[in-house]
Amino acid sequence: MVDDLSEEKALALVHYWADGSKDDLESALSIFLKAERYTASLFFLHLAIEKKLKAAYVKKTRCHAPFTHNLLVLIEKLGGKPQKKLSPWLQRLTNLIPKHVTPIKNSIFIRGQQKSLRKVISPKERTFCSG
């Protein structure tokens, strides 16, 4: 792979994505059970799944996670394919993410994550593996 991360940086990013996934899953459950705000809980569920997939990607490739919120694309980049029954559900969940949270081209930062991600990887280290 081109531009592989060091083992230390890759591990830090895996923890970053995995910890974010856990927080977002807890938020999804809390919003669903306590506030009964179902769309908001699905939004956080999507984030939890996305971040877990990105953690798996970084762990597997030692490269930065791809710039996408599309769960099906992330699964494909990991070399997998969702079950036939699950694919439409994942696509509907992906469609809940509004376009305004998509990162700006060539930027690793997503709104609200910029400061915490900078602790893991500096902007000068924003390199991505090809493919």
Backbone torsions as a table, in degrees:
resi	resn	phi	psi	omega
1	MET	NA	146.5	177.2
2	VAL	-85.5	142.2	175.3
3	ASP	59.1	41.3	176.2
4	ASP	-59.8	147.2	174.1
5	LEU	-80.8	154.1	172.4
6	SER	-64.9	160.0	179.7
7	GLU	-58.8	-40.0	-179.6
8	GLU	-64.8	-46.0	179.5
9	LYS	-66.6	-40.3	179.1
10	ALA	-62.4	-44.3	179.4
11	LEU	-62.4	-40.6	178.1
12	ALA	-62.6	-41.3	178.9
13	LEU	-69.2	-38.0	176.4
14	VAL	-59.0	-46.2	179.0
15	HIS	-64.7	-39.6	178.5
16	TYR	-57.6	-52.8	-178.4
17	TRP	-66.8	-42.1	-178.0
18	ALA	-66.9	-41.7	177.9
19	ASP	-64.5	-40.6	176.6
20	GLY	-63.2	-37.6	178.1
21	SER	-62.2	-45.8	180.0
22	LYS	-61.9	-44.9	178.8
23	ASP	-61.1	-43.8	-178.5
24	ASP	-68.4	-34.0	176.3
25	LEU	-66.9	-41.6	176.3
26	GLU	-62.3	-40.0	177.3
27	SER	-64.1	-43.5	179.6
28	ALA	-58.9	-46.4	-179.8
29	LEU	-65.1	-43.0	-179.9
30	SER	-63.2	-46.5	179.7
31	ILE	-63.8	-39.7	-179.6
32	PHE	-67.0	-47.8	-173.4
33	LEU	-79.8	-38.6	-174.0
34	LYS	-94.5	-42.0	-175.6
35	ALA	-98.5	-14.4	-177.3
36	GLU	53.2	38.2	176.0
37	ARG	-100.9	89.0	-168.2
38	TYR	-68.2	-41.5	179.4
39	THR	-64.5	-42.6	178.6
40	ALA	-63.8	-38.7	179.1
41	SER	-66.9	-36.5	176.4
42	LEU	-66.5	-36.3	176.6
43	PHE	-59.4	-47.8	179.8
44	PHE	-69.7	-31.6	174.8
45	LEU	-63.4	-43.9	176.2
46	HIS	-57.4	-47.2	179.7
47	LEU	-59.9	-40.1	-180.0
48	ALA	-62.8	-45.1	179.2
49	ILE	-65.9	-45.9	-179.9
50	GLU	-57.3	-47.1	-177.7
51	LYS	-68.2	-35.1	177.1
52	LYS	-66.4	-40.7	177.1
53	LEU	-64.7	-39.3	178.6
54	LYS	-67.5	-36.6	175.2
55	ALA	-61.7	-44.0	179.1
56	ALA	-63.7	-38.7	179.5
57	TYR	-63.9	-48.0	179.9
58	VAL	-62.8	-41.6	179.2
59	LYS	-62.5	-41.5	-177.0
60	LYS	-73.8	-39.8	-170.1
61	THR	-105.5	-18.1	-171.5
62	ARG	56.5	37.3	175.9
63	CYS	-129.2	160.7	175.7
64	HIS	-62.2	149.7	177.5
65	ALA	-67.5	148.0	179.7
66	PRO	-64.5	152.6	175.9
67	PHE	-80.3	82.3	176.5
68	THR	-156.9	150.7	171.9
69	HIS	-105.0	-2.3	-175.9
70	ASN	-76.4	113.0	-176.5
71	LEU	-64.3	-36.3	179.4
72	LEU	-66.3	-39.3	177.5
73	VAL	-64.3	-42.6	179.6
74	LEU	-62.8	-41.0	178.5
75	ILE	-63.9	-42.5	178.4
76	GLU	-63.1	-41.6	179.7
77	LYS	-64.7	-23.8	175.4
78	LEU	-83.0	-3.7	179.2
79	GLY	89.3	13.6	-178.5
80	GLY	-109.8	178.6	176.4
81	LYS	-147.0	126.1	-179.7
82	PRO	-68.0	155.2	175.9
83	GLN	-58.8	150.2	-176.2
84	LYS	-54.6	-41.3	-178.9
85	LYS	-71.3	-27.1	-175.8
86	LEU	-84.2	-28.2	-174.9
87	SER	-56.2	-49.6	179.0
88	PRO	-62.7	-35.6	179.2
89	TRP	-65.5	-44.0	178.0
90	LEU	-64.1	-36.7	178.3
91	GLN	-66.9	-41.9	177.1
92	ARG	-63.5	-39.8	178.0
93	LEU	-64.4	-41.0	177.1
94	THR	-61.8	-38.2	-178.1
95	ASN	-67.7	-13.2	177.3
96	LEU	-73.1	-20.4	-176.6
97	ILE	-78.6	116.4	-179.4
98	PRO	-69.0	155.5	-177.2
99	LYS	-62.4	-26.5	-174.8
100	HIS	-70.1	-9.5	176.7
101	VAL	-96.9	1.4	177.6
102	THR	-72.0	132.6	-178.2
103	PRO	-62.0	149.3	175.2
104	ILE	-66.6	143.3	-178.8
105	LYS	-52.4	135.9	179.4
106	ASN	66.1	19.1	177.0
107	SER	-119.4	135.6	179.6
108	ILE	-86.2	-6.5	-170.1
109	PHE	-96.5	136.8	173.9
110	ILE	-112.1	143.2	-179.4
111	ARG	-46.0	132.9	176.8
112	GLY	86.9	-13.9	-178.6
113	GLN	-109.2	-6.9	-171.6
114	GLN	-57.4	-50.3	-176.1
115	LYS	-66.2	-45.9	-177.3
116	SER	-69.3	-33.6	179.0
117	LEU	-72.7	-32.0	177.3
118	ARG	-61.6	-28.2	177.4
119	LYS	-67.7	-26.1	-177.2
120	VAL	-90.3	-42.8	-174.6
121	ILE	-144.4	130.7	-178.8
122	SER	-77.7	155.5	179.0
123	PRO	-58.0	-27.8	179.5
124	LYS	-68.7	-19.1	-177.3
125	GLU	-98.0	17.1	-176.8
126	ARG	-79.3	73.0	176.7
127	THR	-114.0	152.2	-176.6
128	PHE	-129.4	146.6	176.7
129	CYS	-71.9	150.3	177.1
130	SER	-76.6	152.1	175.5
131	GLY	101.8	NA	NA
